Amino acid sequence: MSLRRAVSASLLAASLTTLSTACGQQHAAVSVPPNHRADGGTPSSPPGTPYRQGRVDSRLAYFTSAPGPVRQVRAVLRGPDELNAFARLFRGRAQEIIDRAGGTDFTRTTLVGWSATTGCAQWPSATLHRAGDTLKPIAGPHPEPPPECYAPFHVIAVFEVPRDRLPVQPRFAD
């Protein structure tokens, strides 16, 4: 085997390894039943129990899923200044994020900004869920990703969450 072929084969193997690693970071679509209790407790908890798990967002203020590089950011946004700082991290999308999420009533709700790699899976939507003090986005139903992955997808989401559903010191799932 010539040196040129050996180098080409090594580069190809390294590229395929990188792409398969990116595709391996997919998040499966998980169905979580919605909370049906008016007091925010989970359906199996007794009335009056504080909200501890299940879906916490009331709406998706902003969402996009596309290929391309995106910073991995997770942040609780408690006011317009924090929303603007989060949006500026995504240069070309900043104004659209601010326009869609800027009407939030921060006296009653909080925003949770989340960006992450979803591997080869293109999410059509997402919801924000809580287990104890940990927050995690769950993808809406989506088709299986293709067997080949040339460019991983990234998601940027801004969830609106009623203040009483957000943990005092939230943690973010990986």
CORQUINOR-V995410 format. One record per pair of residues at least 6 apart in sequence whose ideal C-beta (glycine too) atoms are under 7 Angstrom apart, sorted by the first residue. I is the first residue (numbers start at 0). J is the second residue. If there is no record, write none. Layout:
i->[I,I]
j->[J,J]
//
This chain:
i->[18,18,21,21,21,21,22,22,22,22,22,23,24,24,25,25,25,25,25,26,26,26,28,28,28,28,29,31,31,31,31,33,34,34,34,34,35,36,38,38,39,39,39,40,40,40,40,41,41,41,50,50,51,52,52,52,53,53,54,54,55,55,55,55,55,55,56,56,56,56,56,57,57,57,57,58,59,59,59,59,60,60,60,60,60,60,60,61,61,61,61,61,62,62,62,63,63,64,64,64,64,64,65,65,66,66,66,67,69,69,69,69,70,70,71,71,72,72,72,72,73,73,74,74,75,75,75,75,76,76,76,76,76,76,77,77,78,79,82,82,82,82,83,85,86,86,86,87,89,89,92,96,100,100,103,103,107,107,108,108,108,108,109,109,109,110,110,110,111,111,111,111,112,113,113,114,114,114,115,115,116,116,117,117,117,118,118,118,118,119,119,119,119,119,120,120,120,120,121,121,122,122,122,122,123,123,124,125,125,125,125,125,125,126,127,127,127,127,128,128,129,132,132,132,132,133,133,134,134,134,135,136]
j->[148,149,116,118,148,151,118,119,144,148,151,118,116,118,117,118,119,120,144,117,120,138,138,139,140,141,137,53,54,128,137,54,41,42,53,54,42,42,46,47,50,163,164,46,48,49,50,51,52,53,163,164,131,129,130,131,128,129,126,128,127,128,129,160,164,165,126,127,158,159,160,108,159,160,161,159,124,125,156,158,99,100,103,110,157,158,159,96,99,100,156,157,124,125,156,92,155,117,121,122,152,154,152,153,150,151,152,153,89,114,153,155,88,114,114,115,85,88,112,114,113,171,85,112,109,111,165,169,82,85,109,110,111,112,105,109,105,101,97,100,101,110,97,112,93,96,97,93,96,155,155,157,110,157,110,159,161,162,159,160,161,162,160,162,165,157,158,159,127,134,158,160,157,136,156,153,154,155,153,154,151,153,152,153,154,144,148,151,152,144,145,148,151,152,138,141,144,152,141,152,138,139,141,154,139,141,139,136,137,138,139,154,156,137,134,136,158,160,135,137,166,166,168,169,170,170,172,169,171,172,172,156]
//
